[in-house]
Amino acid sequence: MLRANPETRGAMLSLIRSEAAFIVGAVTTVILMTVGAPWFYRLDNPLILIGLFVWVFVVMVRCAFGVVRHADSLAELLGEPYGTLILTISVIGIEVSVIAALMLNGNAEPTLARDTMLAVVIIVMNGMVGLSLLVGGFRHKEQEYNLQGARAFLGVLLTLATVSLILPNFTTSTPDGSLTPLQSILFASMTLALYATFLGLQTTRHRAYFDQPTAAAAGSGAPGEDDHKKHHDLEVRSVPYHAVFLILTLLPIVLLSKKLAALIDFGLDAFSLPHALGGVLVAILVLTPEGVAALKAAALNHLQRSVNICLGSALATISLTVPAVVAIGLLTGTHVELGLEGTEMVLLILTLTLSILTFGATRTNMLQGAVHLVVFFVYFVLIFDP
């Protein structure tokens, strides 16, 4: 029997270590869809319910970190803003998969998609932005970013958030915060068209808007030397390799989404928890890797990358989630309410206004981060004590 030489064994071990997230996700998926399937009929046992939830949630977060690693490697190979864009779309793909699984689970609240989008926007625009500015300001006093890029993000985000989450409450064609089929189709199409226009601006004509100011000032629009150093700890291979494994690492998340949906749906009812918490759990799942990436970037004084991740994530959430849930609602006959309640609407308007003020100049500091974190704290208090 032939034995592998030390170099081959070393290469195999390196591959296994680097793709541990995919391996763990794949093994978990196989187990829960075969021998573990009967466990989901015993969710009335709190130990089984909590154990399965922790297992599935941790594995999905681990896979999400794997997706981020491959997206960061692609960012190193392709340059910004493509790397951040790949990361954002990959993560939002996870979010849409989980929301779709929850909507199709049978007992989903009609406000699930709305609650999830609000949770993502609040966590990103206040939690992630606040921590990034606080940490970055503590380490570097003041930080620079590209004002034109931030304005582009906020202009599109303000429009889509208002049309998708506020305007449905003031239309007269439905008695609640939902839309008619015609409105749903037109609004979803408009959302996709505007986001596509933004992506065209971000990746071609005005790509320099989303580079660190020192890079943009050079006139080339290419990432500066510092931007290439931020991925120094990655083991970068090739574009096909990272593209393939990014998709493979996403698959367990998509397949486990239905299992997580069943656990969340059962758990919220079993423990009499607020249904808005379901949206928060989905948001935490998909945003944890991006939050870590944004925080690291701010700590290393790469605030532009942090801004691209945070604002890009909030924008992509509304741009891609609204058309997805509207399509699912129309195809399955599921009632979808997008309009926010009064308190939630106030928090969204406050968040957007505060973001406009924060990113209204070319420098940020710790105080702005602290203010965003206060709004983040208020949001969580109101979930449990409305």
C-alpha positions in Angstrom: 0.0 0.0 0.0 1.4 3.4 -1.0 1.9 6.0 1.6 1.6 9.7 1.0 4.8 11.6 1.2 5.2 14.2 4.0 4.5 17.1 1.6 1.2 15.6 0.5 0.1 14.8 4.0 1.0 18.3 5.1 -1.0 19.8 2.2 -4.0 17.6 3.1 -3.8 18.6 6.8 -3.5 22.3 5.8 -6.6 22.0 3.5 -8.6 20.2 6.3 -7.7 22.9 8.8 -8.5 25.8 6.5 -11.8 24.3 5.4 -12.8 23.1 8.9 -16.0 25.3 8.8 -17.2 23.5 5.6 -16.4 20.1 7.0 -18.2 20.7 10.3 -21.2 22.2 8.5 -21.4 19.3 6.1 -21.1 16.7 8.8 -23.8 18.4 10.9 -26.1 18.7 8.0 -25.8 15.0 7.2 -26.4 14.0 10.8 -29.4 16.2 11.3 -31.0 15.1 8.0 -30.5 11.4 8.7 -30.1 9.9 12.2 -30.8 13.2 13.9 -34.1 13.9 12.1 -36.3 12.3 14.8 -34.8 14.6 17.4 -36.9 17.4 16.0 -40.1 15.6 17.0 -39.0 15.8 20.7 -38.6 19.6 20.9 -41.0 19.6 23.9 -38.0 18.5 25.9 -36.2 21.8 26.9 -32.8 20.1 27.0 -33.2 18.7 23.5 -34.6 22.1 22.2 -31.8 24.2 23.7 -29.1 21.7 22.8 -30.1 21.5 19.2 -30.5 25.2 18.9 -27.0 25.9 20.3 -25.5 23.2 18.1 -27.2 24.4 14.8 -26.7 28.1 15.6 -22.9 27.7 16.5 -22.3 25.6 13.4 -24.1 28.1 11.1 -22.1 31.0 12.6 -18.9 28.9 12.2 -19.8 28.4 8.5 -20.6 32.1 8.2 -17.0 32.9 9.4 -15.7 30.5 6.7 -17.7 32.4 4.1 -16.2 35.7 5.4 -12.7 34.3 5.2 -13.1 33.3 1.5 -14.7 36.7 0.8 -11.7 38.4 2.4 -9.4 36.3 0.3 -11.3 37.3 -2.9 -11.0 40.9 -1.7 -7.2 40.5 -1.6 -7.2 39.0 -5.1 -9.8 41.2 -6.7 -9.4 44.5 -4.7 -12.0 46.7 -3.2 -14.9 47.2 -3.5 -15.4 43.8 -5.0 -14.3 41.9 -1.9 -16.6 43.8 0.4 -19.4 43.4 -2.2 -18.9 39.6 -2.3 -18.9 39.5 1.4 -22.1 41.5 1.8 -24.1 39.6 -0.9 -22.9 36.3 0.6 -24.1 37.2 4.1 -27.4 38.6 2.8 -27.9 35.3 1.0 -27.7 33.6 4.3 -30.2 36.0 5.8 -32.7 35.5 3.0 -32.3 31.7 3.3 -33.1 31.8 7.0 -36.1 34.2 6.5 -37.5 32.0 3.7 -37.2 28.9 5.8 -39.0 30.7 8.7 -41.7 32.0 6.4 -42.3 28.5 4.9 -42.3 26.8 8.3 -46.0 27.3 8.6 -46.3 29.4 11.8 -44.3 32.4 10.9 -45.5 35.8 12.0 -46.4 38.1 9.1 -44.0 40.7 10.6 -41.0 38.4 10.5 -39.3 39.9 7.5 -39.9 43.4 8.8 -38.6 42.6 12.2 -35.5 41.0 10.7 -34.7 43.9 8.4 -35.2 46.4 11.3 -32.9 44.3 13.5 -30.2 44.2 10.9 -30.4 47.9 10.3 -30.3 48.8 14.0 -27.6 46.3 14.8 -25.5 47.4 11.8 -26.1 51.1 11.9 -25.9 51.5 15.7 -24.2 48.4 17.1 -21.5 47.7 14.5 -21.0 51.3 13.5 -21.0 52.4 17.2 -18.4 49.8 18.3 -16.3 50.5 15.2 -16.2 54.2 15.8 -15.7 53.8 19.5 -12.7 51.4 19.1 -11.3 53.2 16.2 -11.6 56.6 18.0 -10.0 55.2 21.1 -7.0 53.9 19.2 -6.6 56.6 16.6 -8.5 59.6 18.1 -10.0 60.6 14.7 -10.4 58.5 11.5 -10.9 59.4 7.9 -13.2 57.8 5.3 -14.5 58.8 1.9 -17.4 61.1 2.3 -18.8 60.6 -1.2 -19.1 56.9 -0.7 -20.9 57.2 2.6 -23.3 59.7 1.0 -24.0 57.3 -1.8 -24.8 54.5 0.7 -27.0 56.7 2.9 -28.9 58.3 0.0 -30.0 54.9 -1.4 -30.6 53.5 2.1 -32.8 56.4 3.2 -34.9 56.0 0.1 -35.4 52.3 0.3 -35.9 52.1 4.1 -38.6 54.8 3.9 -40.4 53.2 0.9 -40.2 49.6 2.3 -40.6 50.0 6.1 -42.5 53.3 6.6 -44.6 54.1 3.6 -46.7 50.9 3.8 -48.3 52.2 7.0 -49.7 55.2 5.2 -51.1 53.6 2.1 -54.9 53.2 2.0 -55.2 50.1 -0.2 -54.7 47.7 2.8 -55.8 48.0 6.4 -52.4 47.2 7.9 -48.7 47.7 7.0 -48.9 45.3 4.0 -48.9 46.0 0.3 -51.2 45.0 -2.5 -49.8 42.5 -5.1 -49.4 45.3 -7.6 -47.6 47.5 -5.1 -45.4 44.6 -4.0 -44.3 43.9 -7.5 -43.6 47.5 -8.4 -41.8 48.3 -5.1 -39.7 45.1 -5.3 -38.8 45.9 -8.9 -37.9 49.5 -8.0 -35.8 48.3 -5.1 -33.8 45.9 -7.3 -33.3 48.5 -10.0 -32.0 51.1 -7.6 -29.7 48.7 -6.0 -28.4 47.5 -9.4 -27.8 51.2 -10.3 -25.9 51.6 -7.0 -23.7 48.5 -7.6 -22.9 49.8 -11.1 -21.7 53.1 -9.6 -19.8 51.3 -6.8 -17.9 48.9 -9.1 -17.3 50.9 -12.3 -17.8 54.6 -12.8 -17.3 55.8 -9.2 -15.3 53.0 -7.7 -12.9 55.6 -6.1 -15.8 56.8 -3.9 -15.4 53.6 -1.8 -11.6 53.5 -1.4 -9.7 54.9 1.5 -9.2 58.7 0.9 -5.4 58.3 0.7 -5.9 55.8 -2.2 -8.5 57.9 -3.9 -6.3 61.0 -3.7 -3.7 59.2 -5.7 -6.1 59.4 -8.7 -6.0 55.8 -9.6 -9.0 54.6 -7.6 -7.0 51.5 -6.7 -6.5 50.3 -3.1 -3.6 51.8 -1.3 -0.7 50.0 0.2 -2.4 49.9 3.6 -5.4 48.2 2.1 -3.3 45.3 1.0 -1.9 44.7 4.4 -5.2 44.2 6.1 -5.4 40.6 4.8 -1.9 39.7 5.8 -3.1 36.9 8.0 -5.0 35.1 5.3 -3.8 32.1 3.3 -4.7 33.4 -0.1 -4.8 30.8 -2.9 -6.7 31.4 -6.2 -10.0 33.0 -7.3 -11.5 29.7 -8.4 -10.5 28.0 -5.2 -12.1 30.6 -2.9 -15.1 31.1 -5.1 -15.9 27.3 -5.0 -15.3 27.0 -1.3 -17.3 30.1 -0.6 -20.3 28.5 -2.3 -19.7 25.1 -0.6 -19.5 26.7 2.8 -22.8 28.5 2.1 -24.6 25.3 1.3 -24.7 23.9 4.9 -26.1 27.2 6.1 -28.8 27.1 3.5 -29.7 23.5 4.3 -29.6 24.0 8.0 -31.9 27.1 7.8 -35.0 25.0 7.9 -33.8 23.2 11.0 -33.0 26.5 12.7 -36.4 27.9 11.6 -38.2 25.0 13.4 -36.1 25.5 16.5 -36.7 29.3 16.6 -40.4 29.0 15.9 -40.9 26.3 18.6 -38.7 28.0 21.1 -40.3 31.5 20.9 -43.7 29.9 21.7 -42.4 27.5 24.3 -40.7 30.1 26.4 -43.2 32.9 25.6 -40.6 35.2 24.1 -41.4 38.2 22.0 -41.7 37.3 18.3 -39.4 40.2 17.3 -36.6 38.2 19.0 -36.7 35.8 16.0 -35.6 38.6 13.7 -32.8 39.5 16.1 -31.5 35.9 16.2 -31.4 35.8 12.4 -29.6 39.2 12.4 -27.1 38.1 14.9 -26.4 34.9 13.0 -25.7 36.7 9.7 -24.0 39.8 11.1 -21.5 38.3 13.6 -18.8 37.6 11.0 -19.3 41.0 9.3 -19.3 42.7 12.7 -15.9 41.1 13.5 -14.5 42.2 10.1 -15.8 45.8 10.5 -14.4 46.0 14.1 -10.9 44.7 13.0 -10.8 47.1 10.1 -11.6 50.1 12.3 -9.0 49.0 14.9 -6.4 48.9 12.2 -7.4 52.4 11.0 -9.1 51.1 7.8 -12.3 52.9 8.5 -13.3 53.0 4.9 -13.5 49.2 4.8 -15.6 49.3 8.0 -17.9 51.9 6.5 -18.2 49.8 3.3 -19.1 46.7 5.3 -21.6 48.4 7.7 -23.5 50.6 5.3 -23.2 48.0 2.5 -24.8 45.4 4.7 -27.7 47.6 5.8 -28.4 48.6 2.2 -28.1 45.1 0.8 -30.4 43.8 3.5 -33.3 46.0 2.4 -32.5 45.8 -1.3 -32.4 42.0 -1.5 -34.7 40.9 1.4 -37.7 43.0 0.3 -37.9 41.4 -3.2 -37.3 38.0 -1.8 -40.0 38.0 0.9 -42.4 39.7 -1.5 -41.9 37.0 -4.0 -42.3 34.3 -1.4 -45.4 35.9 -0.1 -47.0 36.2 -3.5 -46.1 32.6 -4.6 -47.2 30.9 -1.3 -50.0 33.2 -0.3 -48.2 34.2 2.9 -49.3 37.5 4.4 -46.4 39.9 4.7 -46.4 43.1 6.7 -43.6 45.5 6.0 -44.8 48.7 7.8 -43.2 49.3 11.2 -45.1 50.0 14.4 -44.8 53.5 15.9 -41.9 52.9 18.3 -39.9 51.0 15.7 -40.6 53.7 13.2 -39.2 56.3 15.6 -36.0 54.2 16.1 -35.5 53.8 12.4 -35.9 57.5 11.7 -33.6 58.3 14.6 -31.0 55.8 13.3 -31.1 57.2 9.8 -30.9 60.8 11.0 -28.1 60.0 13.3 -26.2 58.2 10.5 -26.5 61.2 8.2 -25.0 63.4 11.0 -22.2 60.9 11.8 -21.2 60.6 8.1 -21.7 64.2 7.3 -18.0 65.1 7.6 -14.8 63.3 6.7 -13.7 62.4 10.2 -15.2 60.4 13.0 -14.5 60.1 16.8 -15.4 58.2 19.9 -18.4 60.4 20.8 -20.3 59.5 17.6 -19.8 55.8 18.4 -21.1 56.2 21.9 -24.3 57.9 20.7 -25.0 55.1 18.2 -24.5 52.5 21.0 -27.1 54.3 23.1 -29.7 53.9 20.4 -28.6 50.2 20.0 -29.2 49.7 23.8 -32.6 51.4 23.7 -33.7 49.1 20.8 -32.9 45.9 22.8 -34.7 47.3 25.9 -37.8 47.9 23.9 -37.9 44.4 22.5 -38.4 42.9 26.0 -40.2 45.8 27.6 -42.2 47.6 24.8 
